[in-house]
Amino acid sequence: MTDHTGDPAMDVVVAGVRFRSPIGLAAIGGGSHFGKPDADPELEEDVQLQFLLGSIESGSSCVYINVSYLSEATLRKLAGGSVPDFRGEAPRIWADRFMRAVTTVPPYGVEGLYSSVSPGPSVPELEREGALLASQKRLVQALKEKRPEGVPIIGGLIGCGGAPDAYVDAARECEAMGLDLVEVNFHCPLQAGLRGGADNPQTKVFLPFSHGGLMTDHPDLVEAIVREVVHAVEVPVGVKFSAEVGFPRIVDMARRVKAAGAQYIHVGGAAVGIAPPDIYNRGRPSWPFMDGSPFCLVSGSWMRRVCYRDVAAVAKFVPGLDIVASGGLVTPEHCIEAMMLGATLTQMCTGVMEQGRGLLRRSNAFLQKFLADQGYGGARELVGLGLPYIKYSEDVDMMPGRVVVELDQDRCTRCGRCLNNLCVAICSEHGTVMVDQDKCTGCGACTLACRPEALRLVRRAS
């Protein structure tokens, strides 16, 4: 097997930490045995370890582990009224369920996935916290012993509601375990599907472990949590946001977390969605073996445009903050595009779930060849190449009056789609499609209808 990640030209640096390539595996779920009542913790550890080691062998430049831990002091504080007391509820079993997101319109096919989750115990308990931390320590130790150089371990901090202490507890444990970076997780959209999820952002009363995207409606709270974490540890701190933050609010959030001391920002990821109903079964859920359709996480190729938007916005308006991009990156070309918009590191998730870990190896091989073929000295040269062309709308020269549509008669199939379009410049004479360039405004709407790409925009002849 050729090691495409041993080339110095491939490495990048985020928050002062070296990565052997700019392409890595994102935080990824599924395959968990926690959904079984008789789950074996040791088996769970081994499954996760083998998956992560296999990803490293396939070329991932990083390992991402979600870490949650609440100290006894924080647990007592939470039990004292900072969050609702649900200790009377029966514990629930944690379970994941994934479903493909498919469109029937060719040639797109699979666009991504829906992910739903049923949370575990509704209230953290000291005994459970200790057992979970011990398991995470064993996993990290095994990874540190077997990982090659240039593969940092990132700890994603899973907090507890809006309590800064919960994130600080997890960050300190990450540092004690020797993790290379910690990432405050304000990303996970799954919590929006929990009871009360629609009201939590307004009331600021977050359920235990109701973290992630629900909290980003409160920038002051987010900034305070990041500042507490940065002050508590020496390890570099980053912040992860989901697409739910929105534009242009992502710019304000980036400025806030940078002011709080974060050294990088992770944007893109996933969003909140709802799976379509089964129209041939009276609107029942399309989910397999589920009796309801929850608000859930959606990810995949359709998230890429949002990822690009947020990467470009942060790179353009918040310089000096390293950027990690994920969400919809399912080919090596997508990773390069994200880098040219300002990302230093890219991560793949849905693409790996659909195509297997070999996608990481293929993507690194493609990037290595791309750098050589295009004359780049290294991957770092790609970062931000497209930023000079990111402009306000009024500053872009759209060449009005100087662009028209041209028709390639050899490509035209006479299908008639363009004639049914809103364009007034397209007409038919004796079965032949024609373009009246005197009427053409150069908007390009007719090109959208042309499947054989016989219509294209060109510069108007002088």
URGI-V986809 format. One record per helix or strand of 2 or more residues. SS is the DSSP state (A for helix, B for strand). FROM is the first residue (numbers start at 0). LEN is the number of residues. If there is no record, write none. Layout:
ss: (SS/SS)
from: (FROM/FROM)
len: (LEN/LEN)
//
This chain:
ss: (A/B/B/B/A/B/A/B/B/A/B/A/B/A/A/A/A/B/A/A/B/B/B/B/B/A/B/A/B/A/A/A/A/A/B/A/B/B/A/B)
from: (7/11/16/22/40/61/71/94/109/125/151/163/180/189/196/211/218/235/242/248/263/270/276/283/295/300/321/331/344/349/357/378/386/392/402/417/425/431/444/454)
len: (3/3/3/3/17/6/11/8/9/21/6/14/6/4/7/4/14/6/3/11/5/3/2/2/5/17/5/9/4/6/16/4/3/3/5/3/4/4/5/5)
//
